[in-house]
Amino acid sequence: MQTGKINVQTENIFPIIKKFLYSDHEIFLRELISNAVDATQKLRMLASRDQFKGELGDLTIEVEADREKKTLVIRDRGIGMTAEEVERYINQIAFSSAEEFLAKFKGKSESDAAAIIGHFGLGFYSSFMVAERVEIFTKTYKKGAGTKAVHWSCDGSPDYQLEECDKTSRGTEIVLHIAEDSLEFLEEERILGLLRKYCKFLPVPIRFGEEKKYEKVEGEKDEQGNDKYEYSTRPRIINQTDPAWKKKPADLNDEDYRDFYRELYPMSFEDPLFHIHLNVDYPFNLTGILYFPKVKKNMEVQRDKIQLYANQVFVTDQVEGIVPDFLTLLHGVLDSPDIPLNVSRSYLQSDASVKKISNHIMKKVADKLEDIFRNDREQFEKKWDDIRVFIVYGMLAEEKFYERAEKFALVKNVDGKFFTLEEYALHIRGQQEDKDKKVVWLYASDPKAQHAFISKARERGYDILLMDGPLDNHFINLLEQKLENARFARVDADTPDKLIPREEEVPARLSPEEQERLRPWIEEVVEKERFHVVFENLSEEEFPMLITRPEFMRRMREMSAIGGMSFYGDLPETFNLVVNSNHPLVAGLIKQEDEAVRSGLIRQLRDLALLSQHLLEGEALTAFIQRSVELAGAGQVPEGKE
């Protein structure tokens, strides 16, 4: 028997491994099974090259838990190791110098250490996070001298034992003697959950325990003559070794892609809109399938849905910073051997290979969207409401995506008609221009609440966009920067004649002097800190009083609310109370000598304006209703229409 010390001369590496190797101890199982898969795949490769002449046999990796013995075993039938290879790969920590690791580790924070460790091949040593002692029984596939089976044992100190053993079958068996503080990893459900999380799509079958299935017994009937069913017990295979993303797109149909989506997200009750199958082998290796879900307005619900794999080993489903932020709204799988398995997310975010992968994915997404738009615009328009948040988010977040998306990004007017940005600019040019000859893109964010303003604008022949998405305030600002000679204005930001001035002047019923005489009477019945009284010469068909919301301040408040800023949110929302100086009721106020009657009429006109913008509530709404009843009873309410 050989004894010795693992090459750690300056200090014990094991406490460092236990403390810093991974933020989550459960990763040990992923690491050990990944090693078993690698050993199995190497044997397959050798056999394919005629460098291994023996029978491959059953290559299934086995996981066994024994609660009485407090052991967890991972067993493979891969290439195995010789005593020399154990010395090299295990005792020298997988080619890496412990001295070099410790030198780099000193003075580093936990997060920095997590990134460093990824370069040192410490996957096997993650077992010491949960085990008080680890044993290896291994026999190489090689024949000849020096190929006897060996047993390695270590109790978490630098001391180890290495001796020959009587193992007769090819491969490696790792035996973990689980520590008292980690006995959860002997529970069947805990292990099963970890295997399904990390190993669901590994390319080598993984067996853990047994499962019961209620199945029909072929050729047998029960006493009533019905098909006979019985429970059968069989080994439980955890993984699907040939997942959809590893297949050729030509070998899959739409139903195959939907089935795989349901496999990834069994709790999802909606099918995806469409998918992208990635298959790249230069300048990096990348496979995967990305799905476009129906994007809900609460975008946070959509995140953490892309599963990141390295050679079919699950790495993470938190891909923010690894792929462009807007792509995190997609669902699906990305798999690349160029993605490091054992490093922190912060390292992945700065890795050059990952950045190239990220840019390529963004390009493929843009290609797919443009292809659908060009080849089946009708279907694209039908799906637009479900994907618009995703596309708008991408255009806001990534300049390169904006350059692609401006060709297929759509806007929709309140009549439900779709336009590209270029089409819509041509549609309203000449009809909707302000005094500076800027094209005015009128929009509504709430057609029901803004119905009166929409109606008045449409009477003038104007077209109104529907911009009611959660990111549309930011998107409008971006479009004003990008589009040539364009200005956006919400339909209730001002009166139509102010938003798009008419060439002819509307004659006023009230002179400037009469307006100034009327102003203090109106200001008496409004909150001066919230409402600014403005007189305008509107058509007499317009309402006597209107509430408008100044575009700049309203937009700033709404944008700051989305961004979590507070300095606009602390300010009260301000409005313009627009008094139509050309309306007969307004003109009649000047002639009304009874102060109480005049004040009541002003309050009634004010409340009608507030009511149209859903700003009348509480005690003020009750008073308005009572006043309206009294006016109706006095016969002062003219006959109207619904």
LODREN-637365 format. One record per residue (C-alpha): residue in one letter; x, y, z. Coordinates in steps of 0.1 Angstrom, whole numbers, padded with zeros to 4 digits, always signed. Each point is the difference from the previous one (the first is absolute). Layout:
N
AXYZ
...
***
This chain:
642
M+0000+0000+0000
Q+0012+0035-0009
T-0006+0029+0023
G+0009+0036-0006
K-0010+0036+0001
I-0020+0019-0026
N+0023+0028-0014
V-0010+0028+0024
Q+0030+0013+0018
T-0010+0035+0012
E-0034-0008+0016
N-0029-0024-0001
I-0020+0005-0031
F-0031-0019+0012
P-0014+0027+0022
I+0003+0024-0029
I-0018-0024-0023
K-0028-0005+0026
K-0004+0037+0005
F+0005+0015-0034
L-0003-0026-0028
Y-0037+0005-0006
S-0027+0021+0016
D-0022-0031+0000
H+0012-0034+0013
E-0024-0019-0022
I+0023+0007-0030
F+0022-0029+0011
L-0024-0025-0016
R+0001+0018-0033
E+0038+0000+0000
L+0004-0037+0008
I-0025-0011-0026
S+0015+0023-0025
N+0033-0017+0006
A-0016-0034-0005
V-0016+0012-0032
D+0033+0013-0013
A+0016-0034+0008
T-0027-0018-0019
Q+0001+0023-0030
K+0037-0004-0002
L-0004-0038-0002
R-0026+0004-0027
M+0024+0022-0020
L+0028-0025+0004
A-0023-0028-0012
S-0010+0020-0030
R+0037+0004-0010
D+0008-0037+0006
Q+0022+0010+0029
F-0022-0021+0023
K-0007-0035-0012
G-0021-0013+0028
E-0038-0001+0005
L-0015+0032+0011
G-0029-0017+0017
D-0025+0019+0022
L+0015+0035+0005
T-0027+0012+0024
I+0013+0021+0029
E-0015-0012+0033
V-0007+0021+0031
E-0007-0019+0033
A-0008+0013+0034
D+0002-0020+0032
R-0014+0018+0030
E+0012-0027+0025
K+0036+0001-0012
K-0003+0038-0007
T+0016-0005-0034
L-0008+0014-0034
V+0016-0018-0030
I+0005+0012-0035
R+0010-0028-0023
D+0010+0001-0037
R+0014-0025-0026
G+0022+0025-0018
I+0037+0001-0006
G+0010-0004+0037
M+0035+0009+0014
T+0033-0017+0007
A+0019+0007+0032
E+0022+0024-0018
E-0030+0019-0014
V-0016+0002+0035
E+0032+0015+0012
R+0000+0025-0028
Y-0037+0009-0003
I-0011-0003+0036
N+0030+0007+0022
Q+0013+0029-0021
I-0035+0015-0003
A-0005-0006-0037
F+0032+0014-0015
S-0002+0032+0021
S+0025+0010+0025
A-0015+0004+0035
E+0028+0025+0007
E-0010+0021-0030
F-0037-0002+0011
L+0008+0011+0035
A+0022+0028-0012
K-0028+0013-0021
F-0025-0005+0027
K+0017+0020+0027
G-0015+0034+0005
K-0030-0007-0022
S-0036+0004+0010
E-0025-0029-0001
S-0014+0012-0033
D+0034+0004-0015
A+0010-0035+0013
A-0030-0015-0017
A+0012+0012-0034
I+0036-0011+0007
I-0009-0035+0010
G-0015-0007-0034
H+0034-0002-0015
F+0013-0027+0023
G-0020-0030-0008
L-0013-0005+0035
G-0032-0017-0009
F+0008-0033+0017
Y+0010+0018+0033
S-0034+0015+0003
S-0010-0034+0015
F+0018+0011+0032
M-0027+0026+0005
V-0024-0027+0010
A+0022-0030+0008
E+0023-0007+0030
R+0018-0027-0020
V+0002-0008-0037
E+0011-0032-0017
I+0007-0008-0036
F+0000-0035-0014
T+0012+0000-0036
K+0012-0023-0028
T+0013+0013-0033
Y-0011-0012-0034
K+0036-0006-0009
K+0017-0034+0001
G+0035-0010+0011
A+0024+0009+0028
G-0011+0027+0024
T-0037-0003-0008
K-0012-0017+0032
A-0030+0015+0018
V+0008+0024+0027
H-0017+0014+0031
W+0006+0036+0011
S-0012+0014+0033
C+0001+0034+0017
D-0017+0014+0031
G+0002+0037-0010
S+0035+0006+0012
P+0031+0002-0023
D+0007-0037+0009
Y-0012-0027-0023
Q+0003-0038-0005
L+0005-0017-0034
E+0000-0038-0004
E-0009-0028-0024
C-0035-0014+0004
D-0020-0029-0014
K-0024+0020-0023
T-0004-0021-0032
S-0022+0022-0021
R+0011+0030-0021
G-0008+0035+0012
T-0001+0021+0032
E-0020-0002+0032
I-0001+0031+0023
V-0012-0007+0035
L-0009+0030+0022
H-0003-0005+0037
I-0024+0028+0007
A+0007+0023+0029
E-0026+0005+0028
D-0008+0035-0011
S-0008-0012-0036
L-0022-0030+0005
E-0027+0017-0021
F+0020-0013-0030
L-0010-0035+0009
E-0037+0007-0003
E-0015-0015-0032
E-0021+0030-0009
R+0030+0024+0006
I+0022-0020-0023
L-0027-0005-0025
G-0006+0037-0002
L+0037+0008-0005
L+0003-0026-0027
R-0030+0013-0019
K+0013+0036+0004
Y+0036-0005-0012
C+0000-0033-0019
K-0033+0000-0019
F+0015+0000-0034
L+0035-0015+0005
P+0011-0022-0030
V+0005-0032+0022
P-0029-0017+0017
I-0001+0006+0038
R-0017-0025+0022
F-0012+0007+0035
G-0023-0023+0020
E-0031-0015-0014
E-0034+0012-0012
K-0034-0016-0002
K-0022+0002-0030
Y-0036-0010-0004
E+0000-0018-0034
K-0022-0023-0021
V+0009-0037+0001
E+0001-0010-0036
G-0023-0029-0009
E-0017-0002+0034
K-0035+0009+0012
D-0015+0005+0035
E-0031-0019+0012
Q-0023+0024-0017
G+0018-0005-0033
N+0016+0034+0000
D+0037+0007-0007
K+0021-0009+0030
Y+0023+0026+0016
E+0027-0006+0025
Y+0028+0020+0017
S+0034-0009-0013
T+0033+0011+0016
R+0029+0010-0022
P+0033+0020+0004
R-0006+0037+0000
I+0018+0017-0028
I+0003+0037+0008
N+0010+0016-0033
Q-0009+0003-0037
T+0033-0006-0017
D-0009+0015-0034
P-0019+0032+0006
A-0016+0020-0028
W+0027+0026-0002
K+0026-0026-0009
K-0020-0012-0030
K-0001+0015-0035
P-0029+0025-0006
A-0009-0021-0031
D-0007-0030+0023
L-0025+0020+0021
N-0035+0013-0006
D-0020+0026+0017
E-0016-0025+0024
D+0035-0013+0010
Y+0010+0036+0009
R-0032+0005+0020
D+0005-0033+0018
F+0035+0010+0010
Y-0013+0033+0013
R-0025-0018+0022
E+0028-0022+0012
L+0021+0031+0010
Y-0030+0018+0015
P-0026-0026+0012
M-0019+0027+0019
S-0005+0022-0030
F-0035+0000-0014
E+0007+0020-0032
D+0019-0012-0030
P+0028+0023-0013
L-0006+0023-0029
F+0030-0013-0020
H+0035-0012+0004
I+0036+0003-0012
H+0022-0030-0003
L+0037+0009+0004
N+0028-0021-0014
V+0034+0017-0004
D+0034-0016-0002
Y+0021+0030-0010
P+0016+0022+0014
F-0014-0017+0032
N-0022-0029+0007
L-0036+0007+0009
T-0032-0020-0002
G-0034+0007+0016
I-0036+0008-0005
L-0015+0034+0010
Y-0038+0004+0002
F-0020+0033-0002
P-0026-0002+0027
K-0030+0023+0003
V+0017+0029+0018
K-0021+0013+0029
K+0002+0036+0011
N+0017-0011+0032
M+0033-0008-0016
E+0016-0012+0032
V-0023-0031-0001
Q+0017-0009-0033
R+0036-0002+0012
D+0021-0029+0012
K-0015-0022-0027
I+0030-0005-0023
Q+0020-0030+0011
L+0037+0002-0006
Y+0019-0033-0006
A+0036-0010-0006
N+0002-0033-0020
Q-0035-0008+0013
V+0009+0007+0036
F-0023+0025+0016
V+0019+0032+0011
T-0026+0026+0009
D-0034+0015-0009
Q+0011+0035+0011
V+0015+0013-0032
E-0003+0038+0006
G+0033+0015-0011
I+0009-0032-0019
V-0024+0007-0028
P-0014+0035-0009
D-0025+0010+0026
F-0030+0000-0023
L+0007-0035-0011
T-0007-0012+0035
L-0036+0003-0008
L+0003-0030-0023
H-0003-0036+0011
G+0020-0030-0010
V+0035-0015+0001
L+0035+0011-0009
D+0028-0025-0001
S+0037+0007-0007
P+0032-0018+0009
D+0016+0034-0001
I-0019+0011+0031
P+0021-0008+0031
L-0018-0023+0024
N+0017+0008+0033
V+0001+0037+0002
S-0021+0027+0015
R-0026+0019-0020
S+0021+0032+0004
Y+0028-0018-0019
L-0024-0012-0027
Q-0012+0036-0005
S+0035+0012-0009
D+0011-0031-0020
A+0009+0008-0036
S-0015-0032-0013
V-0033+0006+0018
K-0002+0035-0015
K+0004-0013-0035
I-0027-0026+0007
S-0022+0027+0013
N+0004+0022-0031
H-0007-0029-0023
I-0032-0010+0018
M-0012+0036-0003
K+0007-0001-0038
K-0018-0033-0004
V-0031+0013+0019
A-0001+0031-0023
D+0004-0023-0031
K-0029-0021+0011
L-0023+0029+0007
E+0008+0017-0033
D-0005-0033-0018
I-0035-0004+0015
F-0009+0036-0008
R+0011-0002-0036
N-0014-0034-0008
D-0033+0001+0020
R-0008+0035+0011
E-0036-0009+0008
Q+0011-0026+0026
F+0026+0025+0013
E-0027+0026+0006
K-0022-0025+0018
K+0029-0008+0024
W+0011+0036+0003
D-0018+0008+0033
D+0016-0031+0016
I+0036+0008-0011
R+0000+0038-0002
V+0013+0005+0036
F+0030-0023-0008
I+0008+0019-0033
V-0004+0034+0016
Y+0022-0011+0029
G+0027-0012-0025
M-0001+0033-0019
L+0004+0020+0032
A+0028-0022+0013
E+0021-0008-0030
E+0010+0024-0028
K+0008-0029-0024
F-0034-0015+0006
Y-0017+0033-0006
E+0017+0003-0034
R-0014-0034-0010
A-0034+0004+0017
E-0010+0033-0015
K-0007-0019-0032
F-0027-0022+0016
A-0010+0018+0032
L-0037+0009-0002
V-0022+0027+0014
K-0038-0004+0002
N-0026+0027-0001
V-0032+0001+0021
D-0019-0016-0030
G+0023-0031+0002
K+0019+0007-0032
F+0037-0008+0000
F+0029+0020-0016
T+0037-0002+0000
L+0017+0032+0013
E+0008+0010-0036
E-0035-0007-0012
Y-0016+0020+0028
A+0022+0030-0005
L-0012+0001-0036
H-0036-0006+0011
I-0002+0032+0021
R+0025+0022-0018
G-0016+0032-0013
Q-0031-0006+0021
Q+0014+0002+0035
E+0027+0027+0002
D+0006+0027+0025
K+0011+0036-0006
D+0036-0011-0001
K-0009-0025-0028
K+0007-0030+0023
V-0022-0030-0006
V-0021-0005+0031
W-0006-0036+0010
L-0031+0001+0021
Y-0005-0029+0024
A-0024-0013+0027
S+0010-0021+0030
D-0035-0007+0012
P-0027+0003-0028
K-0029-0002+0025
A+0013+0027+0023
Q+0011+0022-0029
H-0030-0007-0022
A-0012+0037-0001
F+0035+0011-0012
I+0002-0028-0025
S-0034+0009-0015
K+0009+0037-0004
A+0033-0008-0016
R-0016-0025-0024
E-0027+0026-0010
R+0030+0020-0013
G+0011-0029-0021
Y+0030-0009+0023
D+0013-0035+0006
I+0007-0012+0035
L+0024-0027+0010
L-0007-0024+0029
M+0031+0001+0023
D-0011-0018+0032
G+0030-0023+0006
P+0021+0001+0032
L+0031+0013-0018
D-0017+0024-0024
N+0010+0032+0018
H+0036-0009-0004
F-0006-0012-0036
I-0017+0033-0009
N+0031+0019+0012
L+0023-0023-0021
L-0021+0004-0031
E+0000+0038+0003
Q+0038-0003+0000
K+0002-0025-0029
L-0028+0011-0023
E+0006+0030-0023
N-0020+0031+0007
A-0025-0017+0024
R-0017+0009+0032
F-0023-0021+0022
A-0029+0014+0019
R-0026-0019+0021
V-0035+0009-0013
D-0009+0016+0034
A+0032+0020+0003
D-0018+0031-0014
T-0029+0009-0022
P+0002-0012-0036
D+0004+0036-0012
K+0031+0004+0022
L+0015-0034-0009
I-0005+0006-0037
P-0008+0037-0005
R-0025+0009-0027
E+0009+0026-0025
E-0033+0020+0005
E-0007+0018+0033
V-0031-0009+0019
P-0018+0033+0010
A-0004+0005+0037
R-0032+0008+0018
L+0019+0015+0030
S+0025+0028-0003
P+0034-0002+0018
E-0014+0024+0026
E-0031-0022+0006
Q+0022-0031+0003
E+0021+0017+0027
R-0031+0010+0018
L-0013-0036-0001
R+0033-0015+0011
P-0001+0007+0038
W-0036-0014+0002
I+0012-0033-0015
E+0032-0001+0020
E-0020+0003+0032
V-0015-0035-0006
V+0032-0019-0011
E+0031-0012+0019
K+0025+0025-0012
E+0030-0023+0007
R-0015-0027-0023
F-0019+0020-0026
H+0012+0028-0023
V-0029+0019-0016
V+0005+0006-0037
F-0024+0018-0024
E-0001-0012-0036
N-0022+0010-0029
L-0013-0034-0010
S-0029-0009-0022
E-0033+0004+0017
E-0006-0037-0006
E+0028-0007+0024
F-0008-0005+0037
P-0002+0032+0022
M+0029-0013+0022
L+0026-0026-0006
I+0027-0016+0022
T+0033-0006-0019
R+0032-0015+0013
P+0032+0018-0011
E+0020-0025-0020
F+0035+0007+0014
M-0007-0002+0038
R-0025-0029-0004
R+0025-0020-0020
M+0029+0007+0025
R-0022-0011+0029
E-0010-0032-0017
M+0035-0008-0011
S+0014+0006+0035
A-0027-0022+0015
I+0012-0029-0023
G+0036+0007+0008
G-0005+0002+0038
M+0011+0036+0001
S-0017+0022+0026
F+0008+0037-0007
Y-0029+0003-0026
G-0022-0023+0020
D+0001+0023+0030
L-0015+0029-0020
P-0038+0002-0003
E-0014-0008-0035
T-0009+0032-0017
F-0028+0007-0026
N-0012+0027-0022
L-0036+0010+0004
V-0007+0013-0035
V-0029+0024-0002
N-0016+0003-0034
S-0005+0037-0004
N-0021-0006-0031
H-0027-0022+0017
P-0034+0016+0007
L-0001-0013+0036
V+0034+0015+0008
A-0010+0033-0017
G-0032+0000+0020
L+0019+0000+0033
I+0011+0036-0006
K-0037+0010-0002
Q-0011-0019+0031
E-0004+0025+0027
D-0011-0024+0028
E+0033-0010+0016
A-0014-0032+0015
V-0015-0012-0033
R+0032+0009-0019
S+0022-0019+0026
G-0023-0030-0003
L+0002+0000-0038
I+0038+0003+0001
R+0002-0029+0025
Q-0022-0021-0022
L+0020+0007-0032
R+0032-0007+0020
D-0013-0033+0013
L-0011-0011-0034
A+0035+0005-0012
L+0014-0018+0030
L-0024-0029-0005
S+0011-0004-0036
Q+0035-0007+0012
H-0010-0022+0030
L+0012+0026+0024
L-0032+0006+0019
E-0004-0022+0030
G-0010-0001+0037
E-0018+0029+0015
A+0004+0021-0032
L-0017-0027-0020
T-0029-0002+0025
A-0004+0038-0002
F-0001-0001-0038
I-0027-0027+0000
Q-0021+0019+0024
R+0005+0032-0020
S-0010-0017-0032
V-0031-0014+0016
E-0010+0035+0011
L+0007+0015-0035
A-0021-0028-0015
G-0028+0007+0024
A+0001+0037-0009
G-0003-0008-0037
Q+0034+0014-0008
V+0015-0030-0016
P-0005-0001-0038
E-0011-0031-0018
G+0030-0020-0012
K+0009-0033-0016
E+0018-0031+0011
***
